[in-house]
Amino acid sequence: MTACSSGTGTGWKAQKTYGARMARKGFWREALFRFERAAVEKPDDPEVLNNLAVAYESLGESAKALTTYKRALELAPSDPRIKRNYARFAESYTAQQRAGGAPATPTP
Amino acid sequence: MRVPGKPAVLLVLALSLPAVAGVHEVKLKLPLRPKLAVTGRERISLSPFIVATQLSEKKDAARYKDLDLDAEFRRYLGKQLGKRTKMTIIPMPAEVKLPTTVLKDLSENAEYWRSVGARTGADILLSGIVDFKIEDKSGYRAEEYVSRIDGRTYYRQVLVESTGFTFEVTVLAFDGKTGAKLFQETFRDAKEKPRRQADELLGLFENLFSLENQLLGLFVVREREANRYVFD
């Protein structure tokens, strides 16, 4: 077993598990930190990348979330959970883009 | 002492596992950006709004006689902006009048808005057009009832007297320095009340309360809840 019982271990699996636990509690900064560390060791694991994308999305880093979701889907194109996450993200991302956020310049 | 057998241990382990091992649905609070960039432009002033139908022209003008729609809307919006945003509300001088009652002309009159901006010192100026309609919506509707004579269910037509309140506002935002239009959006809300409970001011404020979050969403970051899957 890679994770120690009190919290974090050092392996990517332990980081991912601990990050998921933090995500369930709503501690997204900590979750992101753990998923990033897991991704350094396992950059081609679709589950790690999915978790990382969710953490980016939760913290408002939409551009990073987009590329990370896409990479996760490339690696696991038929995973229904990743597909669903990406679809929901794409919906809210598009809505934000259409709203234009905040026009910095006057509209014509 | 009886040592638990293999099946019992397995059962305990199985019960302690989550429903779907390895995947969890988590809740996210996603930030919704404001539609109007207000960072660094926190001084806002509410100019008069055009009232779509002059109240005196309405057929049943008596019902609206106590309702100054422009003043009520501006007072309400100013209060909400003051309470729920970091914006500073700059009072609009009472003598400021709109140069036109045509929305398109108003939205294109950059020179006028630049002069109002210079006069008030506001970074953002709000204006637009407001409309409030009260309509009688009486009509017959089918109602189910059980006969006391034979216990069977029948339908009968009953007269329902209700009143509809519809509020619509198009908000225009202008840059106080250049007079250029920054934003335009229309918000609408409709409510229906039984005739006996119908009161125009109460109806108006019910409409406004319904639109409150949408209107404030122009200026402040809001949050929306979403669900995503994460893997253990």
HADDOCK unambig.tbl for C-alpha pairs under 7 A between the chains (distance, minus, plus):
assign (segid A and resid 16 and name CA) (segid B and resid 232 and name CA) 6.17 0.50 0.50
assign (segid A and resid 17 and name CA) (segid B and resid 232 and name CA) 4.45 0.50 0.50
assign (segid A and resid 20 and name CA) (segid B and resid 230 and name CA) 6.28 0.50 0.50
assign (segid A and resid 20 and name CA) (segid B and resid 231 and name CA) 6.56 0.50 0.50
assign (segid A and resid 20 and name CA) (segid B and resid 232 and name CA) 5.54 0.50 0.50
assign (segid A and resid 23 and name CA) (segid B and resid 26 and name CA) 6.93 0.50 0.50
assign (segid A and resid 24 and name CA) (segid B and resid 26 and name CA) 5.49 0.50 0.50
assign (segid A and resid 47 and name CA) (segid B and resid 231 and name CA) 5.97 0.50 0.50
assign (segid A and resid 51 and name CA) (segid B and resid 230 and name CA) 5.28 0.50 0.50
assign (segid A and resid 51 and name CA) (segid B and resid 231 and name CA) 6.65 0.50 0.50
assign (segid A and resid 58 and name CA) (segid B and resid 28 and name CA) 5.73 0.50 0.50
assign (segid A and resid 58 and name CA) (segid B and resid 29 and name CA) 6.45 0.50 0.50
assign (segid A and resid 58 and name CA) (segid B and resid 30 and name CA) 5.83 0.50 0.50
assign (segid A and resid 60 and name CA) (segid B and resid 30 and name CA) 6.93 0.50 0.50
assign (segid A and resid 60 and name CA) (segid B and resid 31 and name CA) 6.61 0.50 0.50
assign (segid A and resid 81 and name CA) (segid B and resid 229 and name CA) 6.26 0.50 0.50
assign (segid A and resid 85 and name CA) (segid B and resid 228 and name CA) 5.59 0.50 0.50
assign (segid A and resid 85 and name CA) (segid B and resid 229 and name CA) 6.62 0.50 0.50
assign (segid A and resid 99 and name CA) (segid B and resid 35 and name CA) 6.53 0.50 0.50
assign (segid A and resid 101 and name CA) (segid B and resid 33 and name CA) 5.60 0.50 0.50
assign (segid A and resid 101 and name CA) (segid B and resid 34 and name CA) 6.25 0.50 0.50
assign (segid A and resid 101 and name CA) (segid B and resid 35 and name CA) 5.34 0.50 0.50
assign (segid A and resid 102 and name CA) (segid B and resid 34 and name CA) 6.29 0.50 0.50
assign (segid A and resid 102 and name CA) (segid B and resid 35 and name CA) 4.76 0.50 0.50
assign (segid A and resid 102 and name CA) (segid B and resid 36 and name CA) 4.58 0.50 0.50
assign (segid A and resid 102 and name CA) (segid B and resid 37 and name CA) 4.49 0.50 0.50
assign (segid A and resid 103 and name CA) (segid B and resid 36 and name CA) 6.21 0.50 0.50
assign (segid A and resid 103 and name CA) (segid B and resid 37 and name CA) 6.02 0.50 0.50
assign (segid A and resid 104 and name CA) (segid B and resid 37 and name CA) 6.15 0.50 0.50
assign (segid A and resid 106 and name CA) (segid B and resid 180 and name CA) 6.03 0.50 0.50
assign (segid A and resid 106 and name CA) (segid B and resid 181 and name CA) 5.80 0.50 0.50
assign (segid A and resid 106 and name CA) (segid B and resid 182 and name CA) 4.56 0.50 0.50
assign (segid A and resid 107 and name CA) (segid B and resid 181 and name CA) 6.16 0.50 0.50
assign (segid A and resid 107 and name CA) (segid B and resid 182 and name CA) 5.44 0.50 0.50
assign (segid A and resid 107 and name CA) (segid B and resid 183 and name CA) 6.71 0.50 0.50
